Amino acid sequence: MISSEYMKNEKTRVRFAPSPTGMLHVGNARTALYNWLFARHTGGDFLLRIEDTDVDRSEERHETQLMEDLRWLGLEWDEGPGVEGPHAPYKQSERLGIYREHTERLLKEGKAYRCFCTNEELEAERARATAEHRAQVYSGKCRTIDAEKSAERAALGEPFAVRLRIPDHPLRFHDWVRGDVEFASETVSDPILVRSGSGKTGGIPVYNYVVTVDDALMEITHVIRGDDHLSNTPKQVAIYEAFGWKTPEFAHLSTILGSDRERLSKRHGAISIASFREMGILPEALVNYLALLGWGAEGGTRETFMQDELTREFKLERVTASPAVFDWAKLHWLNRHYMKLAELSRLAELAWLCFEKARLLPAWAGASAEILGWFEALIALFLPALDQLDELPGKAEFIFRFDAEAARGDAENAAILATEIAVKVLRAFANRVSGTTDSVSAEQFKAWMNEVKAETGAKGKDLFHPVRIALTGAHSGPEFDKLIPVIEAGSRLDLPVHVLSVRERVERFLHSQ
C-alpha cells in the first residue's frame, strides 16, 4: 500500500485548481472528479481554487460556468469560492500580496535571486545552446551578482525577474500512478518565479510558483492532476524544499485520447461539460463514464456505479498510467442505462425546453398536469431509441408535424405503397377508421388490424408497414400499442401545435395522393 502514512497521521486535503480561461472540458472534469472521489473516500477535504493570474485570458463568465458545471456533476467543494474557509481567499488574483511576501523571503534567504537578463540575451543563449546541441537551460549568469548590488539595481528601476536557485542534487517525488520519479537538477535549470518587472519583487508571479505556495499554505496533501504537469513537478518540489515545506504526494493522470488515439480535442466532438449537458447526457452517466477513463474497480468486471458507490470503491492505486480513449458508444450505453433508471418527470423537465423553443409545447411553468403526463408518456415511448435527450425532438417530430406528402415522396415508402397488397390494406384500414368518430384505443386498433388481416390476407410487414407509413410517415417506429394512445391523447390537448388523431392522419394521407 502506497503512502498510507497520510491516511494515518493527517487529514487528506486535495484541490481542483482550474483557470477560468475557457469551458470546463473532459480532462479537467475527470481531474476534479478523481480529486473529489479521493477526498470523499478518505474522509478528507476537497478544495476549489481559481487560478486567474492570467489576467488577459481569465473571464468571470468562465469562472461562473465552471462552478455551475461542477455542481451539475455533483462535485460540491468543502472550501473555495462561496464556501469560505480558513485558507481564504481562494482566487489567486486576491493572493498577490501573499506571493510578494514569500518572494521577499526567498530573496532575503538567498534561495532566489534577481535576473536582469533581457529577452534578447536569453534568446541568444537559447540560440547558442541549439547550435551546440545542448539543452536549452538558463546559464545562471545572474546567480553570482552580489545581493547588495542586485538590490541597488532593482532600486534604480532596472527590470528583473526572480529565479529560484536549484539545489545541486536530484529532485525526487513519489507519484501514485508512476511510482518514484527523479529529475537531475541540471535538467531543470533555475526556473523563473516572478516574471520580469520592476519594484521590490519584480512583476507577475508564474504558475509553478503560485500553485506551490498555495498548495503548501492550504495544506494540500495530495496533488492529483493531468500528466501534462509532470514536467512542472521538479520545479515545484524545489520550491517546497526552498521554503522547508513538506512535499505532498502526486498523482499524474494519463492523457485522454480520441478514437484516432490523438489527444482529445474539439475535432472529436463535444468536450466541454456544458455541451454534454445541452446534449442531454445525464450527470450520473457522465460521472460514471469519466471515472472509468483511467480507473477500474477491483475485479474489473463492473462498469455501472452511482456516485456513492464510486466513493466507496475509488482508490488511487487503481488508476492506470496508460492513456484512456474516449468512447462515445460506451458513454451512450451508460446514458441509456441511467435514462431508464430516471424518473420520467425528471426527464420531462430536462427535455421540455427543446420542445418549448420549437413552439411545440407551452411554457413549463404554465403546463397543465394533463399535458405534463402526456409528455412523460411520449418520452417513455421514444426512450428505448434515445442515446441522449436532445435526440427526442427529432424522434417525436411526426407526432407534432405529420407530413403526408413527404411520407409518400420517400423512396422506400413509395416502393411499399406501390404494391397491390399495400393498396388493399390501406383501403380496408381507412374504411374502419372513417366509420368512427370516437377516440381510438390500442385495443380498438388491434381489433381493426386483425380484421384487415382477415380481409386482405396480409400479414407481417405487408400488413403493418402501409398502416405505419399512413400514421407516422415511416415504415418503422414505436410499437403501435404504445403509439396509438400517445397520438390520440395528444390530439385532445390544447398544444401550440395540434397533434393529429389517427382519423385525421389517415384522412390527410389519403388526400395527399
Beta strands, then each sheet from edge to edge (+ up, - down):
strand 1: 13-16
strand 2: 45-48
strand 3: 112-115
strand 4: 160-164
strand 5: 171-175
strand 6: 179-183
strand 7: 192-197
strand 8: 222-226
strand 9: 249-253
strand 10: 256-257
strand 11: 324-325
sheet 1: 1+ 2+
sheet 2: 3+ 4- 7+
sheet 3: 5+ 6-
sheet 4: 8+ 9+
sheet 5: 10+ 11+
end
